[in-house]
Amino acid sequence: MNKRQILRYLRAGAAVIVGVLSILAFAGLFYPIKIFDIQFTALLQRILVDFSLAAAILLVSLLLLTLIFGRLYCSVLCPFGLLQEFLMLIFRRKNTVQTNHPHKYFLAAVLFGALIGGTAWLIRLIDPYTTFGSAASITGLTLGITAAVAVLVWFKGRFFCTNICPVGTVLGLISKHAINKIYINADTCVSCGLCASKCPAGSIDFKNKTVDNETCLKCFKCLNACRKHGIRYGIAPAPNTPFSPSRRKLLISGAVIAAFAVAVKGGMEFGKTIAAKVKKVILPAGAGNAADFANRCLNCNLCVQNCPMKILKKANEDYPAVHIDYSDNFCDYNCNKCSSICPSGAIKRLSLAEKQKTQIGLAVIDENKCAKCGLCVMKCPREAISKENGAFPVIHDDICIGCGACQNACPVKAIAITAVERQKTL
């Protein structure tokens, strides 16, 4: 087995492993290996939310990986990219050279600018990780977006990755100057076009014997396609002409920077607008408050899919992010799974002991319905409810965390859990 085959099989093998783990995680079956902790947007959000040093190290590592090897993230670690690759295997469409459209820089500037400004509402519509998660959990809007991307795959290959995806745009700019690149050896290339026909990103112009490493996804399919060893991966020879940015590129760069600055300011204002409109809801421990969480949550629905009690619900018309509904169950006192798996930091990572002391709501008893049976007293894991003989139960607000166990146990539906303005540690 030669070097080209080794590269392709290693990449393909790693992609299969990530793909399988992604499916299992969103099916709520298996998530001990937290692969979503290395998703680009989720890492950036964790840094913005709680200044996580671990997230900063991982994000820098991703950027260095791209600077050394190119856009391996897009062909190995991105679940939405892997979904598109799977669709391409099904469709078996012939690939053609694609244009590198400058509009993607403005789109990325606006989306990441708004995220840094304080709201994830915009970027979660097309962020690859969030889109995959929302589609995997069958969310209507994102299913529509995924269907549109599938149509793009049919006609344009991985056009989403090369010309729409904000993460791909950022990584592409780094990959353009990566140490290791895909390049064509003009001495051995016979311009047969086999390499270009295998490229899912349309990055190879075999007629001019050039490769656009900004859009190249480093899938290495082209290496095995070439029978003359005319296309290679490694440190490319220095170009004959030195880098000299054109006036058009300088103007685009200036305009993108301006768009980013406007988006940061716009994100601040838009975040305030969203926060002002949200209703009181009960949120998982570590979410803080409804206003902030509405702007932080990426709506990937990983926590929804993995909640053992199935009380976490998807965004709806009443609240634009994940929230708790105690209609059918309660929050297990000995579970902190949502906190431990949230990759974006929207749900702060709490130990089980911290979670057990975090007040997410308050129980209220309707004495007009209460049968004085005392079941709520027995079911409360915090011993936050007391009852004298013949009297109504009493809720102790300084102990109750709003887990809903009492509401679930009440046979006459006399107990309701109300939302708190801001979660606090008791």
C-alpha positions, 0 to 999 in steps of 0.5 A: 500500500503506497502513501496515497492509499494510506492517506485516503484510507486513514481519512476515510476510516476516521470519518466513518468512526466520527460519523457512527459516533455522531449518529449514536450520540444523536440517537441517545445511545452512546456518548462517552467520547465527546466528539462534539466538544471539538466542533468549531462553532460550539468551541467558540461559543464556549469561549464566549460564554464562560471563557473556557481555557480548555475550549480555547486550547481545542480551538487553537488546535483545530486552527493549527491542524488546518494550518498544517494539513488543510481542511481535514476538519471538513472531511473528518470531524464535521458531521454535516460534511460527512452527511454530504459525502454520504449523499454524494456516494448515493447520487454519484454525480460527476464533479466539475470545477466550482467558482469561489464566490466572495459572498461567503466572506460576508456571510461568515462575517455577519454570522460570526459577528452576531455570535460574538455580539451576543446572539447565536440565533443567526448562526444556528440556522446554517452552522454545520454542527447545529444543522446536523443536530437539528436535522438528526432530531427532526426539527422542521426548519432545519430539515428544510435546510438540510433538504435544500443542501441535499439538492445542492449536493445533487447539482453542485457537490459540496457547494455548501462546504465551499461557498456557504458554510461559515466555518468552512469559510474561516478554515478555508482562508487558513487552508489556503496558506497551509503547509501541506497542500494538494498540488499538481506536478506539471511535469507528469500531469497529462490533463486527463481530468480524472482527479477533477472528476473525483473532487467533491469540492470542484477544487481542481482545474486540470486544464490549468493544472491548479488546485484551489486549496482554500476550497479543497476538503482534503478527502484525498480521493484525487490522489488515487484517481491519478494514474500518472502520479501527477497530483500530490499532497505535501509541501508545494513548490513555491509559485513563480509569481509572488503574492500580490493582492489585487485592488478588488481583493483589498476592497472585499477585505475591507468591506468584510471587516466593516460587515463584521464590525456592523454585525457585532453591534447588530448582534448586541441589539438583536440579542437584546430584542430576543431577550426582551421577548422571551417568556418565563420557562424552566431551563436545565440546571446551568442555563442561567436565565431565559433571556441569556439562554435564548441567545446562547443555545445553538439548538443542536438538540443533543441534550434533548436526544440524550435526556433520560427522563425526556423532559427537555423539549426543542425550541417552539413558538413559545421559547426559541431554545431548549427548555423543560416540560414537566407534563409527563415526567420530572428531572432526575435528582441524580442526573446531570447529563445535559450539563455534561454533554452540552458542547457550547457552554450554553448549559454550564458544566456542573458537577452532580453535587452542584446540579443538586443545589441549583434552583431551576424552579419553585413548587407551588401547591394549590390548596383548593386541589390538595388532598393532603395525602403527603405523597409529595413529602415522600417523593421530594429528594431535597426534603423541601416539603414538610407536613403536619398531621391534617395540614396542607404540605408546606414548600420551603423555598430555600431548599426546593430546586424545582425538580418536579418530582412532587408535581409528578407524584401528586395524584390530584395535580395540585402542585405546579413548578413555576420558573425562576427569574435566574437560577441560583445555587442554594 
